[in-house]
């Protein structure tokens, strides 16, 4: 026997009741039924009882209409009310299609009852480990790849963020305390680690074109001869908001999007990874590119001072430690000085100089000398510069930059990066790349004052995005419906640039030079290698040289900083020749520093 409990204050299926009893209940004067309330009651819904209940209902309605005594009518009407609910339920059980028809008769604008929001499941960590082999330097290296998420937690132990990382560890290492460990990331802020991962140091690499747009899919992914696995285990990290990393629980993006917030979150990830994998005694390296170099200095100093985790070496690829060296802000003449050698290299590679010097390195030495002496002195004079001096400087600047003297004079001897990239090849309808000035792309508005886009980024972005998304799912077996975010443009505009190491006084451009000084003084064994591209227009090499030369480090600590140069741009590994050179330099650096 099947039973159902009908509760108070629930509506009966009104339309269905009217269809059942239309000929008997629709007579004038007999709208006596209040169908809003049904008594709390248990009904027998077996087939035989449903049929019997309907028979009783029909007899009861006959009595109501044919004029039974008033008292009897009231009593029977009361019974009838109770029976109406049973009738509707009975027909629903006997004829399921009736319930469907009743539902279809509901008004179109009827709003369903709001469901209570389901409680979110607590965030959890995910992991996928796979085994692989790669040949490096003539030897086969077996390694494990672990794609995983690591929860970041607040002081109460509550999860606030989830960091996605990919770790490559050599399988045949017997003593992990002797095995170097490198943490690798890019910059932005807002960039994932895909560029250094799939372009420079990971075991698999996307094949790109030489200073030209990468052909469309299917993209070619090949073993990377520049992988660092023969010298160190590698952990590629995606900061919150990039890759698959995100805020979770009560965490918010603002908790991670800032100079110090970013440092704290990555420091927590690194200390967690080191503890879980028993790597406290391993030689440790930080490898960052672009803003990742800014991060590395602040992060390295924080790990040493806050967690007593000393770092063996830091690799700065296309670096910036003082953000003010990249700003063409009003009254700041230094940035114009820093960009002259980069303008000269770009004009040289595009063959717009007449005459074109034979030796690029000699030409750049002259450009450095001119920028730091005659040009700097002229800018310092400001409005006191005579017309003759202005004309002389414009003529020399034209020789180094490939721009016309007239354009330089109209710019008051101060040509911004955006203006240079738009003007240099304007006559050919081309825009110069920012990340790598060897790249060019078509100009939409040939009257535009500033460059409209960066052809060196758009030339490779699609290939890198496809490569990492397919590689993670197909080879590393990390399955997710999310799209790996290679570059989150929202982050940069919402970044908190305040840094505790900037010191007091009026707020200025963020600067981690004091962090580097403190890190070297605290740990005199720390070594820093700086990689510079001549065609890097995002972080000009002359600005980096200026930064390193004016650190005024005590004793012999300046000797802990080493500079290398490449005939390529911000991502020098996109140039095949320099890809191999970069790998060789970093591998030698890790090998020598780890053995100190």
Secondary structure by P-SEA (a helix, b strand, c coil): cbbbbbbcccccaaaaaaaaccccccccccccccccccccccccccaaaaaaaaaaaaaaaaaaaacccaaaaaaaaaaaaaaaaaaaaaaaaacaaaaaaaaaacccccccccccccccccbbbbbbbbbbccccccbbbbbbbbbbbbbbbcccccccbbbbbbbbbbccccccccbbbbbbbccccccccccccccccccbbbbbcccccccccccccccccccccccbbbbbbbccccccbbbcccccccccccaaaaaaaaaaaaaaaaaaacccccbbbbbbccaaaaaaaaaaaaaaaaccccccbbbbccccccccccccccccaaaaaaaaaaaaaaaaaacccccccccaaaaaaaaaaaaacaaaaaaaacccccaaaaaaaaaaaaaaccccaaaaaaacccccaaaaaacccccccbbbbcccccbbbbbcccccccccccccccccaaaaaaaaaaaaccccccccccccccccaaaaaacccccccccccccccccaaaaaaaaaaacccbbbbbbbbcccccccaaaaaaaaaaccccccccccbbbbbbcccccccccaaaaaaaaaaaaaaaaaaaac
